[in-house]
């Protein structure tokens, strides 16, 4: 296989708070954004071969994002440049504990205009893992492009991983979001999901919600819960580990970095769903929690991924 993991989805500019100017006005820093990109950058940083499929505008932001992919070690052959639609933008507000609030400029953003013809079947077929998220299911034509790519990945025998992120402004309603986010669970092998999204999709308590995910065909569920840590569930065992206390300044991308670190360990150890043991799962989970926590002590997402020395 040429790639350890290929991801399809949103790629955008995050404008994050960077202090104030002399007049007291807010200053924003330009950062590369998009959950799939954050995950790939993490896997690439720890030695994995990664590729991205998505779309940017023919503008300075699109050029910046392509350069960022290359600098992060992510293959950009699947990144399409759109001459009509501009690169998607988001402004991020940070709360006192580092939590985020997003304002998206995406209705005519290039990433949502990815279509089936843009998707490289060859890149997907050459990948061990195919990853996607729910933001590429919000609207057409990117929704159909994602479904097309999923079909290719399933037929090629890729391990399929999925991270549903609920961003209310991007959906017509909560009901529509829940329906779309659950639609392709029957194709998913490993589901990584924040606890709040898990309860949004399946309701009730965490254990009952995880069982509901299994009933859709999911084989493994990773549940993140911010500063409280994370849990891993299979049908035969489950592990729950706390997070170390850190001085958090920015949680942007922490969940993506967590999953990227977990998949990096998975790939390094040639792990499979049949070979995973509680001992191995605990080791991977512990390392992923640590790396994600470490990333929250710096601003940004890709720039905050710890180096091997920082681990």
N, C-alpha and C positions, 0 to 999 in steps of 0.2 A: 504494500500500500504506500502511495506517495505521501498521504496526509494522515496524521493521527486523528485530527478532528477538523471538520468543516462546519461552519455556522452560517446560517442565513438569517437576515433580519435588519433591524434598524441601525443606521449609522448617522450620527448627527453631531452638531456642535452644542456642547453644554457651556453656557456662560455662567460662571460661578462667581460669587462675591469675592472681591479681592481688596477690601478696604474702601477708603474714601479719598477723593482728591482734595486739593487745597480749599476748594469751595464747599467741601462737605458732601459732595454728591457721591453716590455709590460708584465704585469701579468694578467692572466684571472682567474676569480672565477667560480667554478662549481655551476650551478643553475638548478633546475628542471624546464623544459619548456614544452610547448604545450598548445595551447589556451584552449582546453576543460578542461585540468587539472586546469588551472588558474581559470576558471569559477567555477568548482566544489569546489575548495578550498575556494573560496569566500562564496559560499552558505553554506558550512560546517562550516566556521568560525562564521556565524551568526545563527547557530543552525539547519541547514537543514541536512537531511539524503541523502547522495550522493554515487554514485557508478561509477566506470570507467571501460570501455572495451577497451583494447588496447594490445600492445605487446612490450616487451623489450628484449634485449639480455641477455644471461647467462654470465654476466660480472659484473665488479664492478659498472658500471654505472646503469645497470638494478637493481642491489641490492639497490643502492642509491635511485632510483626512486620509487621502491616499498616501501622502508622505508619512503620516503617523503609522499606518498599517505596515509599511515597509520598515520603518524604524523599529517597530515592535516585533519584527520577524514573522509577520502574517502575510501569506501569499495574497496578492491583490488582483490576480487574473480574473477573478469573479466579480470584481467591483466595476460596475458600469457607470459611465459618465453620461448624464442626461443634459442635452443642450436646451431643453425647454423649461424644466422645472429646477428651481434652486434647491440647494442643500437645506435639509431640515434643521431647525434651530430650537433650542430650549433654554429658558432662563431658570436658574436654580436659586431658591432662597434657602438659607441654612438656619435652623433653629439653634437655641443655646446648647443643645445636646448633640448637635451635628446632624439631626434629622433634616430631610429635604422636602421642599414643596416645589413642584414644577409648573412652569407656564410654557406650553408648546406652541410652536409656529410650524404646523405640519400638514394642514389641509391640502396644500399644493407643494409639499416637500417632496424632493426626489425619491426618498426611500419608499414612499407608498406607491410609487409608479413602477416599481420592479414588476415585470411581467414574466410569463412562462418562457417566452423566447429569450429572456435575459439569463435564465438559469442554466449553468453549465452542468449537464448530466455527468460529464466525464470527471469533473472535480469531485462530485458526490460519490461516484462509483469507486474512486481511488481513496476513499476515506474510511477509517475504522469506525469513527463516531460521526453522526450527523446531529447537530444541535439547532434548536429553534426556540423562539419565545413567542409570547402572545401578542406583542405589539405589531407583529407582521400579520395578525389575523383581524385587525381592526377594520379594514376597508379593502376595496378592490382598487387596482389589480393585484396588489401584493398578497392578498389572501389566497387567490388562486395559484400564484407563483409558489407560495409556501406549500400548499396542498400538493402541487405537482412535484416539488422537490421531495416531500415526504414519501410520495409513491415510489420515486426513484431509489431513495435511501432504503426503504423497506424491501424492495425487490433485490437490491444489491447486498442485503444482509448486514447493513450498518447497525451498530448499536445506536438507538435513538434516544436522545436526552432532551428534556423540555423544561423550561423555566417560565411559568406564567406570572407576568407582572401586571397588576391592575393599576392603570392610570385613568382615573375617572373622566378627565377632560377629553380623552381620546375615544370614548364610547358614547353611543346615543343614549344608553341607559345601563344600569347595573345588571338588569336581567339579560340584555343582549350580550353584555360582556361575559357573564357566567356561562351562557349557552355556548358562545364561541370558544371560550377558554377550555371547556370540557370536551369539545367536539372530537378532537383527535387523540384523546387519551388512550384509545384502543391500539394506537400505533407506537406508544411510548414505552420504552424499557425502564429508564430512570427518570423520575420526576423530582426536580428540586423546586421547593416552594416555601415561601415565607409563611409562618403560622397564620398570619391574618388573611392571606389569600387562600390557604387551605380551608379555613373556616368559612370564608366567603363562598367557595365553590361547593363545599360539602356540608357545612353547618355542624351543629352539635359540638362535641368535644374532639380533641386532637386524635385520640385513638380510633374513635368511630369514623372520623373523616378519612383517616389513612386506610381503613378497611374499605371505605367507599371507593377510594382511588384504586385499590387492588381489584375491586369488582369490575373496573373498566379495563383491566388487563395490564396495568402497570406492575413491574416486577420489583422495583425498589423505590422508596420515597425518602428523600432528604428534606427535613423540615428545619428551617432556620428561625431563630427567635431573637435576633439582635444581640444585645449585651448579655442575654441569658444563656446563649450557647446554641446548640443544634442537636438534632436527633436523626438517626438512620433506622429505617424500617425495611425488613423483608418479611415474607410470609412465615419464616422460621425463627427469626430473632429480631430484637431491636436494641439499640444503644442510644443513650442520651448523655451528652457531655456538657459541662458548663464552659463558659468563655472566661478567659483571664481578664482581670480588670485593667483597662488601658485608659489613657487620656485622649478620648475621642474628640476630634475636631471636625471630621467630615465623613459621613457614612456612604457617600456616593460610590457605587460600584462594589460595596463590601460583599453583597450576596453573590455577585458575579465572580468576584475574586475567590470567594469561598468555594464555589462550585468548580472553578478552573483549577484550584489547588487540589481539590478532591480528584478530579478527572486526571490530573497530571500524575498523581500517585497511582491511580488505577492503570494508566497506560504504562508507566515505568515498570510496574510489576506484572504486566501482561494479564491482568485480572479479567475474569469473566463472571457473568451472573451465576454460573454453576460452580465456580471455584471460590467465590468470596466466602470468607469465614468471619465469625465475630471478632477474632483477633485482628485480622487484616482490616476489616471495616472500622474497628475502633482506632487503629493507627492512622488510617486515611482521614477519618473524621477529626481526630485530635489535631492533626497537622493543618487541615483546612480551616478549622476554627481559629487556630493561632495566627495563620497568615492573614485571614480576613480581619481579625482584630488589629493586627499590626498595621494593616492598610488604613485603618480609620484614624491613625495618629498623624496622617498627612493629608493635604488637600488634593482633590482630584481623584481619579480612579486609576488609569493606566500609570500615571506618574507615581502613584502611591503603592504599587505592587512591590513588596519587599524583594530585595535581591537575595541570592542564595546566602550571602554572608550575613544579611540582616535576619534571616530565618533564625 
